Amino acid sequence: MGSRMGLPYCLHLLFLSWFLSAHVFCLLAVAQRSTYIVHLDKSLMPNIFADHHHWHSSTIDSIKATVPSSVDRFHSAPKLVYSYDSVIHGFSAVLSQDELEALKKLPGFVSAYKDTTVEPHTTYTSDFLKLNPSSGLWPASGLGQDVIIGVLDSGIWPESASFRDDGMPEVPKRWKGICKPGTQFNTSLCNRKLIGANYFNKGILANDPTVNISMNSARDTDGHGTHVASIAAGNFAKGVSHFGYAPGTAKGVAPRARLAVYKFRFDEGLFTSDLVAAMDQAVADGVDIISISYGFRFNFIPLYEDSISIASFGAMMKGVLVSASAGI
């Protein structure tokens, strides 16, 4: 008798356990959050907000208040990652699908799309541009005298001879950027050549808050950023050779230009939200040119979702030239 009653009871408990597990799984699936880049119409910003950052943070707070709370693997609530205002107007934020749908109904919303990764592209030398060091455009330009080039990449190895400030005058007064200290990088490493260094990795941490950024500074651990910076604006470095072969003086295309480095590529990842934040800050700091040797690998991205193109257009509207690689 007891055994006959025990079997249906166990089956009932098993079914109940399965039902609860499935219910929890469905809730977690709905609550799963991703990082989105959100474009807003700044002309519709209510007058009660003192600035764009206040508007953006209040927008996230309003979503918290209207959408039922839910928890995913990393985030217990929607979170503002970056606030943009120079090359695009909007923000990046960690949102669930329900929270995104609520955002779309708010005044000023234009568009939103998921944050994506980018990859490095190959770089080329002045030979490709047919530049002549003795005549023509190259010497006529003053070798980039006092032009500020913002290099958005994997950072820089500041001890390289290419980044010494020999022969460089004082930093232009129009420069508004900083030399941000961090892991194995202090402010004394900046000079009249390398006038700024900053780094952006909130997008990486939004994607996975458990990540430990091993080199949390503008220092380059990859070499790509240092290579690109030296090609663009490396100072005259005498006595260089390749293991004793081809000795001479190395220099960049614009050896008298200034360098400002914005690191967004880390060993732990590289996300579009960090790249756009770097572009936004570079324009605000007063760079003349932005160099980006990164893009989307083999993926067709509609122009209205191509953050690099949209931000480049915004930079151009502010008078900043963007030099971006076309592919690998």
Buried (B, 14 or more C-beta within 10 A) or exposed (E): EEEEEEEEEEEEEEEEEEEEEEEEEEEEEEBBBBBBBBBBEBEEBEEEBEEBBBBBBBBBEBBEEEBEEBEBEBBEBBBBBBBBBBBBBBBBBBBBEBBBEBBEEEEBBBBBBEBBBBEBBEBEEBEEEEBEEEEEEBEEBEBBEBBBBBBBBBBBBBEBBBBBBEEBEEBBEEBEBBBBBBEEBEEEBBBBBBBBBBBBBBBBBBBEEEBEBEBBBBBBBBEBBBBBBBBBBBBBBEEEEEEEEEEEEBBBBBBBBBBBBBBBBBEBBBBBBBBBBBBBBBBBBBBBBBBBBBBBEEEEBEEEBBBBBBBBBBBBEEEBBBEBBEEE
